[in-house]
């Protein structure tokens, strides 16, 4: 599923992606398995294709592909999705 204004990307096996300033961003797994951990959160999140997670905190989020994963990220604004930049 493609969303206007969304950033897409993929992670190879065991690669780590650090996301900063992502509070409110939706992360959807599009392929493989993604493991997310948010700074300050007591729980980690594992996503499989079709699963979504909304980033709650302001601190960094680490995403790891287990073994690899595809991602779609977007910030839902009041009227339309807002673009999210990776890196």
C-alpha positions in Angstrom: 0.0 0.0 0.0 1.5 3.3 -1.1 0.8 6.5 0.8 1.3 10.0 -0.6 4.1 11.8 1.3 5.4 8.6 2.8 9.0 7.6 3.0 9.8 4.0 2.0 13.0 2.0 2.7 14.4 -1.3 3.5 16.9 -2.8 6.0 19.2 -5.6 5.3 19.6 -8.4 7.9 20.7 -7.0 11.3 21.1 -3.4 9.9 20.1 -0.7 12.3 18.2 2.5 11.4 18.1 5.3 13.9 15.1 7.7 13.6 15.2 11.0 15.6 12.3 13.4 16.2 9.7 11.0 15.0 6.9 11.4 17.6 3.6 10.7 16.0 5.1 9.0 12.9 3.5 5.8 11.8 5.8 2.9 10.9 4.4 0.1 8.8 6.2 -3.1 8.0 5.8 -4.0 4.3 8.0 -7.0 4.1 10.0 -9.3 6.5 10.1 -8.5 10.2 11.1 -5.2 11.9 12.1 -4.8 15.6 11.6 -1.3 17.0 12.8 0.0 20.3 11.9 3.6 21.5 14.2 5.4 23.9 12.5 5.6 27.3 9.9 2.8 26.5 9.8 -0.3 28.6 8.6 -2.4 25.7 9.9 -3.3 22.2 7.7 -3.8 19.2 8.0 -6.5 16.5 6.2 -5.8 13.3 5.3 -8.2 10.5 3.9 -7.2 7.1 0.8 -5.1 7.5 1.5 -4.2 11.2 1.9 -0.5 12.2 3.3 1.3 15.2 2.9 5.0 16.1 6.0 6.4 17.7 5.1 7.8 21.1 8.3 9.4 22.4 10.5 12.2 21.3 13.7 10.3 21.8 15.4 8.1 19.2 13.9 5.0 17.7 16.0 2.1 16.6 14.7 -0.2 13.9 16.4 -3.6 13.1 15.5 -5.9 10.2 15.1 -9.5 11.4 16.4 -10.8 9.1 15.5 -8.0 6.7 12.4 -5.7 6.3 10.7 -3.2 4.2 9.3 0.0 5.9 6.8 2.7 5.1 6.8 5.8 7.4 4.4 8.8 7.4 3.1 11.4 9.8 -0.7 11.7 9.8 -1.6 15.4 9.7 -5.2 16.7 10.3 -5.9 16.8 6.6 -3.3 14.8 4.8 -0.2 12.7 5.3 3.0 14.7 5.8 6.3 13.6 4.3 8.8 12.0 6.5 12.5 12.1 5.7 14.8 9.2 6.3 18.4 10.2 7.0 
